[in-house]
Amino acid sequence: MSVVPKRVVVIGGGIAGLVGAVDCAKVGISVTVVESRESFGGAVAAAEVAGLRVDVGAESFATRGGSVAELVEQLGISDRVVRPNRAGAWLHIAKPGMAARTVPLPKAGLLGIPMNPLADDVRRVIGWRGALRAYLDRVRPPLTIGAEHNLGTLVRKRMGAAVHDLLVAPVTSGVYSAMPEDLDVDRAAPGLNSALTRTGALSLAVADLRENAPAGAAVGGFDGGMTVLVDALLAELEHWASTLITGVAVSAISREPFDIDADGDGVGLGDAGLPRMSERPADPRATPAPWYVALTDGRVLEADLVLIATPEQQARNLLADVGPALRDLPAAGDDAGDPVLPAPIELATIVLDEPALDAAPRGSGLLVAPGSTLRAKALTHATAKWAWLAERAHEQGEHRHVIRLSFGRQGDADATSELSDDELLAVALADASAMLGVELDPASVRGFHRVSWTGTQPTAARGQRERSGIIREAVAEVPDLAVTGAWLSGTGLASVVPDAHAAAARLRHQALQL
């Protein structure tokens, strides 16, 4: 007697959904992935700008933990992994009433916290006064050290305002889109508190962690861009004969069948635009019925398992339909002491012909100190950072370059969404000129692209781990359902990939018991 394979519907085709889908497909579960956009990958996205295919979402992955490297090896694309130029980043400081300056970002540090406050590259940023204040960290009595969980408070207390404002804040704003005060020390810098207690000084704790860190670059990318990973995941799903649906959203999920229109041609739609459902049981756990997944095109999919891997608001809407316990899950901002909610991020990519950029005057890019007169928070000189992209760009023009500016800082007013494309391009060129020290001529522009991404609470945000834990526990009470995604795991593939593996493992285990 043949065994009918179990069925899973994966809602959301970003990296989390695709990784979870592959994990299920490999053990014989029949997989259907539904993605509301026209393409898969989520925040790992690419676009063609002036004939170049460039990343317009995530451009690299953190190597910590090894989960991404393991996935890459399993997909057979290890030979496509590349490392960025080690020239390093710069820091642009342009506060009102002060002369703007651009200096190399000190390399010997952790999240901007310097290993040696008196080092030349540190003093170049914070000055002698800031350096001497930071050095007091080494002579403060060890008994004053406690397990501080607020990164901003820890840095100010131990090393002063200059280190906080000019070194740490630019780094955390660039990496997490968050100020140091909004980050948990143990999440942003694991082991720092214990190293601080062991060494007696914050700078010595940083030195201790760096000395014991594994060798190798902290980030990697792919020859061809990050969508190489997306393509490999899709190829794996096609190998397992999975069903891939794009351009259609999921409007609701239920343990009970949806009503059908009187003419029988689709799912009935209520006043709110959602399918009408027959009366649901008070407790969905009491019904071992299959899941019904309603799509916005009128189709209803039937499944034994459901994996929700959408952005936060869509996930919350779907979970609210499942049962009362999932309607009031905690969200960032619910508590008065929560960090500021993440800001939308807008990325502006410019392709231009500019000989003055051939020498990479600001290394691989720049971070901008908070409080700047500029609107951008960071700039990546992509053709200086990635050799593969430089080779492709130079095939089209000897002096062709790609730069990318990021707008949107946590707690700041929206800087760009109301601007037209021409207005945003003008702002981006002006900011880039100030940061790069090169006057960029609008006539040199060969292509421009803009995209907005919904901000996600960083992994290291204070309270994020506790909120995620409560949500996961509530979802775990519902059989045959799992949820994953950056809004729970935190941003970055190093966080998203292992979380997706864990969610898929939960469903795989339950599939064996169906």
C-alpha positions in Angstrom: 0.0 0.0 0.0 1.4 3.4 -1.0 1.8 6.1 1.6 0.3 9.5 0.7 2.9 12.2 1.5 2.1 14.8 4.0 1.4 18.3 2.7 2.8 21.6 3.9 1.9 25.1 2.7 4.7 27.6 3.3 3.3 31.1 3.4 6.1 33.5 2.4 8.9 32.9 0.0 11.7 34.9 1.6 14.9 33.1 2.8 13.1 31.8 5.9 10.3 30.3 3.9 12.5 28.8 1.3 14.9 27.3 3.8 12.0 25.8 5.7 10.4 24.5 2.5 13.6 22.8 1.4 14.0 21.1 4.8 10.5 19.7 4.5 10.8 18.7 0.9 14.0 16.7 1.5 12.1 14.3 3.9 9.3 13.6 1.4 6.7 16.2 2.5 4.8 17.6 -0.4 5.6 21.4 -0.4 3.7 24.4 -1.7 5.2 27.8 -1.3 3.0 30.9 -1.7 4.7 34.3 -2.1 2.7 37.5 -2.5 5.4 39.2 -4.5 6.2 38.4 -8.1 9.6 36.9 -7.1 11.1 34.9 -4.3 13.8 35.9 -1.9 12.2 38.7 0.2 14.9 41.1 1.4 17.5 39.2 -0.7 16.7 40.9 -4.0 18.4 42.1 -7.1 17.6 44.5 -9.9 19.1 45.5 -13.2 20.5 49.0 -13.1 22.2 50.4 -16.3 22.8 46.8 -17.5 24.3 45.6 -14.2 22.5 43.1 -12.0 23.1 44.4 -8.5 21.9 43.6 -5.0 19.1 46.0 -3.9 18.5 44.2 -0.6 20.9 42.3 1.6 24.4 42.3 0.0 26.2 40.0 2.4 25.8 37.5 5.2 27.5 37.1 8.6 29.6 34.0 9.0 29.1 33.7 12.7 27.6 30.4 13.8 28.3 28.6 10.6 24.7 28.0 9.7 24.8 29.9 6.4 28.1 28.2 5.4 26.5 24.8 6.1 23.5 25.6 4.0 25.7 26.9 1.2 27.7 23.7 1.2 24.5 21.6 1.1 23.2 23.6 -1.9 26.5 23.1 -3.7 27.4 26.8 -4.1 30.4 27.1 -1.8 32.6 27.9 -4.9 30.5 31.0 -5.4 31.3 32.5 -1.9 33.5 35.6 -2.0 34.9 37.9 0.6 34.7 41.7 0.6 37.6 44.0 0.1 39.4 44.4 3.4 40.1 48.1 2.8 37.6 48.9 5.6 35.0 51.5 6.1 35.2 55.2 6.9 33.2 57.4 9.2 31.5 60.7 8.2 30.8 63.2 10.9 28.7 66.3 10.0 27.0 67.6 13.0 25.3 71.1 12.9 27.6 73.9 13.8 30.7 71.7 13.3 33.1 71.3 10.4 32.3 68.1 8.5 35.1 65.5 8.5 35.6 62.0 7.2 38.0 59.6 8.8 38.8 55.9 8.6 36.7 53.8 11.1 39.1 52.2 13.6 39.4 48.5 12.8 40.5 47.1 16.2 37.1 47.2 18.0 33.8 45.5 18.6 30.6 47.3 17.5 32.7 50.5 17.5 34.0 50.0 21.0 37.8 50.5 20.7 40.3 47.9 21.9 42.9 50.6 22.6 41.4 54.1 23.3 44.7 55.8 22.7 45.4 54.3 19.3 46.0 56.8 16.5 43.0 55.8 14.5 40.7 56.1 17.6 42.1 59.5 18.6 41.6 60.7 15.0 37.9 60.2 15.6 37.3 61.2 19.2 40.2 63.5 19.9 42.6 63.5 22.9 39.9 64.5 25.4 37.6 61.6 24.3 40.5 59.2 24.2 41.7 60.1 27.7 38.1 59.8 29.0 37.8 56.4 27.4 41.1 55.3 28.9 39.7 55.9 32.4 37.8 52.7 31.7 41.1 50.8 32.5 41.6 52.4 35.9 38.1 52.3 37.2 37.7 50.0 40.2 36.6 46.5 39.1 34.0 46.5 41.9 32.0 49.2 40.0 31.4 46.7 37.1 28.0 45.1 36.9 26.1 43.0 34.3 24.8 46.0 32.3 22.3 44.9 29.7 21.8 48.3 27.9 24.7 48.7 25.4 24.4 52.5 25.3 24.5 52.8 29.1 27.4 50.5 29.3 29.5 52.4 26.8 28.7 55.8 28.3 29.4 54.6 31.8 32.7 53.0 31.0 34.2 55.0 28.1 32.2 58.3 27.8 30.1 60.2 25.4 32.6 60.6 22.6 33.0 56.8 22.1 29.3 56.4 22.3 28.4 59.2 19.9 31.2 59.0 17.3 32.1 55.3 17.3 29.4 53.0 18.7 26.3 54.8 17.5 27.4 55.0 13.8 28.2 51.2 13.8 24.9 50.1 15.5 22.9 52.4 13.3 24.5 50.9 10.3 24.4 47.3 11.4 21.1 47.2 13.3 19.4 50.5 12.3 19.2 51.1 16.1 20.9 53.3 18.7 23.1 51.6 21.3 20.5 52.3 24.0 18.0 50.1 22.2 20.3 47.1 22.1 20.9 44.3 24.7 24.6 43.8 25.4 24.3 40.0 25.6 22.6 39.8 22.2 24.6 42.4 20.4 27.9 41.3 21.7 27.7 37.8 23.3 30.3 37.2 25.9 31.2 40.9 26.4 29.7 41.1 29.9 31.6 38.1 31.1 34.8 39.3 29.5 34.3 42.6 31.2 34.0 41.0 34.6 37.0 38.8 33.8 39.3 41.6 32.5 38.1 44.6 34.6 37.8 47.0 31.6 35.6 47.3 28.6 38.5 47.9 26.2 40.3 44.9 27.6 37.1 42.8 27.3 36.9 43.7 23.6 40.6 42.7 23.2 39.8 39.4 24.9 36.9 38.6 22.6 38.8 39.6 19.5 41.8 37.5 20.4 39.5 34.4 20.9 37.4 35.0 17.8 37.7 32.5 15.0 39.9 33.5 12.1 38.4 34.7 8.8 36.3 37.5 7.5 33.1 38.3 9.5 31.0 38.6 6.3 30.7 36.9 3.0 28.8 37.3 -0.3 28.4 35.5 -3.6 30.0 36.0 -7.0 26.9 37.3 -8.8 25.1 38.7 -5.8 23.1 37.3 -2.9 20.3 36.1 -5.2 22.7 33.2 -6.0 21.4 31.7 -2.7 17.7 32.3 -3.7 18.3 30.6 -7.1 19.9 27.6 -5.4 17.1 27.2 -2.9 14.5 27.4 -5.7 16.4 24.8 -7.8 16.4 22.5 -4.8 12.6 22.9 -4.4 12.1 22.2 -8.1 14.2 19.1 -7.8 11.7 17.8 -5.2 8.8 18.8 -7.4 7.5 21.4 -5.1 4.7 23.8 -6.1 5.8 27.5 -6.3 3.2 30.2 -6.4 4.0 33.9 -6.8 1.9 37.1 -7.1 -0.8 35.7 -4.8 -1.3 36.4 -1.1 -2.8 34.2 1.6 -5.9 35.9 3.1 -6.7 33.5 5.9 -6.0 30.1 7.3 -8.5 27.9 9.2 -9.0 24.4 10.5 -12.6 24.6 9.2 -13.5 24.7 5.5 -14.2 28.1 3.9 -17.7 28.9 2.6 -18.0 28.7 -1.2 -19.9 31.3 -3.4 -23.4 30.3 -4.3 -22.3 29.8 -7.9 -19.5 27.5 -6.7 -16.7 29.4 -8.5 -14.5 30.3 -5.6 -14.2 31.3 -1.9 -16.8 33.6 -0.6 -15.5 37.1 0.3 -16.8 39.0 3.3 -17.1 42.8 3.6 -13.4 43.0 4.9 -12.1 41.2 1.8 -11.4 38.0 3.7 -12.9 34.6 3.0 -16.0 33.8 5.1 -15.3 30.8 7.3 -17.8 28.4 8.7 -18.1 28.5 12.5 -14.7 27.7 14.0 -14.3 25.5 17.1 -13.4 27.4 20.3 -10.1 25.5 20.4 -8.4 24.6 17.1 -6.2 22.0 19.0 -9.3 19.9 19.6 -9.8 19.3 15.8 -7.4 17.0 14.0 -8.7 18.4 10.7 -6.5 19.6 7.9 -5.6 23.2 7.4 -7.4 25.3 4.8 -5.4 28.1 3.3 -7.4 30.7 1.4 -5.6 32.6 -1.4 -6.6 36.0 -2.7 -7.2 34.6 -6.2 -10.1 32.5 -4.8 -8.3 29.2 -4.5 -8.2 27.2 -1.2 -5.3 24.9 -0.5 -5.6 22.0 1.8 -2.6 21.0 3.9 -1.6 18.9 6.9 1.0 21.4 8.0 1.4 25.2 7.7 4.6 27.2 8.0 4.1 31.0 8.3 7.2 32.8 7.1 5.8 36.3 6.2 6.8 39.7 7.5 5.4 40.5 11.0 2.0 42.2 10.2 0.9 39.5 7.8 2.0 36.8 10.2 0.0 38.4 13.0 -3.1 38.7 10.9 -2.9 35.0 10.0 -2.2 33.9 13.5 -5.2 35.9 14.8 -7.5 33.8 12.8 -6.3 30.6 14.3 -7.5 31.1 17.9 -8.0 33.5 20.7 -4.6 32.8 22.3 -2.9 34.1 19.1 -4.8 37.4 18.8 -3.0 39.5 21.4 0.6 38.5 21.0 3.2 41.0 22.3 4.7 43.5 19.8 7.6 45.9 20.0 6.4 49.1 21.4 3.7 47.6 23.7 5.8 48.5 26.8 6.8 52.0 27.6 10.4 50.9 28.1 10.7 49.3 24.6 13.1 50.6 22.1 11.8 52.8 19.3 10.1 50.8 16.6 12.3 50.2 13.5 12.2 52.7 10.7 11.5 51.9 7.1 14.8 51.6 5.1 15.1 53.0 1.7 18.1 52.1 -0.5 19.2 54.2 -3.5 21.6 52.5 -6.0 23.4 54.7 -8.4 25.5 53.5 -11.4 27.8 56.2 -12.7 31.0 56.8 -14.7 33.4 58.6 -12.4 37.2 58.4 -12.8 37.7 60.0 -9.3 36.2 56.9 -7.7 38.7 54.5 -9.3 41.0 54.9 -6.3 38.2 54.0 -3.8 38.8 57.2 -1.8 36.7 56.0 1.1 37.5 52.3 1.1 34.4 50.0 0.9 32.1 52.7 2.1 31.1 55.0 5.0 28.9 55.1 8.1 27.4 58.4 9.1 27.4 59.6 12.8 23.8 60.2 14.1 22.8 63.8 14.2 24.4 64.5 10.9 23.3 67.2 8.5 23.2 64.5 5.8 20.0 62.4 5.3 21.8 59.2 4.4 23.0 56.9 7.3 25.5 54.9 5.2 27.1 54.5 1.8 28.5 51.4 0.2 31.0 51.7 -2.6 29.8 48.4 -4.0 32.4 48.2 -6.8 35.2 48.8 -4.3 33.8 46.3 -1.9 33.1 43.4 -4.3 35.7 42.4 -6.9 33.1 40.4 -8.9 30.9 43.5 -9.3 33.9 45.7 -10.3 34.8 43.3 -13.0 31.3 43.3 -14.5 31.1 47.1 -14.2 34.4 47.7 -15.9 33.3 45.5 -18.8 30.7 48.2 -19.5 33.0 51.2 -18.9 36.5 51.8 -17.7 35.4 54.2 -14.9 32.0 52.6 -14.1 31.1 52.4 -10.4 28.1 51.4 -8.3 27.4 53.2 -5.0 24.5 52.5 -2.7 23.1 54.8 0.0 20.9 53.8 2.9 18.2 56.1 4.4 16.1 55.6 7.5 17.4 55.6 11.0 15.5 54.3 14.1 13.8 57.2 15.8 14.4 59.7 13.0 11.7 61.3 10.9 11.1 59.7 7.5 13.7 61.3 5.2 12.8 60.1 1.7 9.5 58.5 1.1 7.8 61.7 -0.1 10.6 62.5 -2.5 10.2 61.8 -6.2 12.9 59.7 -8.0 14.6 62.8 -9.3 14.5 64.5 -5.9 15.9 61.4 -4.1 18.7 61.0 -6.8 19.7 64.7 -6.2 19.8 64.1 -2.4 21.7 60.9 -2.8 24.3 62.5 -5.1 24.8 65.5 -2.7 25.2 63.2 0.3 27.5 60.9 -1.6 29.6 63.8 -2.8 30.1 65.0 0.8 30.9 61.5 2.1 33.3 60.5 -0.7 35.0 63.8 -1.0 34.3 63.8 -4.7 31.9 66.1 -6.5 29.6 63.7 -8.4 28.3 65.2 -11.6 24.6 64.3 -12.3 25.7 63.9 -16.0 27.8 60.9 -15.0 24.8 58.9 -13.8 24.0 55.9 -16.0 21.3 54.3 -13.9 19.3 54.8 -10.7 17.2 52.5 -8.6 15.3 52.9 -5.3 13.5 50.4 -3.1 12.0 50.6 0.4 12.1 47.8 2.9 10.0 47.4 6.1 12.2 47.8 9.2 12.5 44.8 11.4 13.3 44.8 15.1 17.0 43.7 15.4 17.9 40.4 17.1 19.8 42.4 19.7 16.9 44.8 20.5 16.1 45.0 24.2 13.0 42.8 24.9 13.1 41.1 21.5 14.2 37.7 22.8 11.4 37.8 25.5 8.7 38.8 23.0 9.8 36.1 20.5 9.8 33.5 23.3 6.2 34.3 24.2 5.0 34.2 20.6 6.8 30.9 19.9 5.3 29.3 23.1 1.8 30.3 22.0 2.2 29.0 18.5 3.7 25.7 19.8 0.4 25.0 21.5 -1.2 24.7 18.0 -0.4 21.3 16.4 0.9 21.3 12.8 1.7 25.0 12.8 5.0 26.8 12.9 6.2 30.4 12.4 9.5 31.8 11.4 11.0 35.0 10.0 13.3 37.9 10.7 10.6 39.5 12.9 11.1 36.7 15.4 14.7 35.6 14.8 16.2 39.0 14.1 17.7 40.3 10.9 20.5 38.8 8.9 20.9 35.3 7.5 23.0 34.1 10.4 19.8 34.5 12.5 17.1 33.7 9.9 18.6 30.4 8.6 18.9 28.5 11.9 15.4 29.8 13.0 13.9 28.5 9.7 15.6 25.1 10.3 14.1 24.9 13.8 10.6 25.7 12.6 10.8 23.1 9.8 12.2 20.5 12.3 9.1 21.1 14.4 6.8 20.4 11.4 8.8 17.4 10.2 8.6 15.9 13.7 4.8 16.4 13.7 4.4 15.0 10.2 5.8 11.7 11.5 2.9 11.6 14.0 0.1 12.4 11.6 
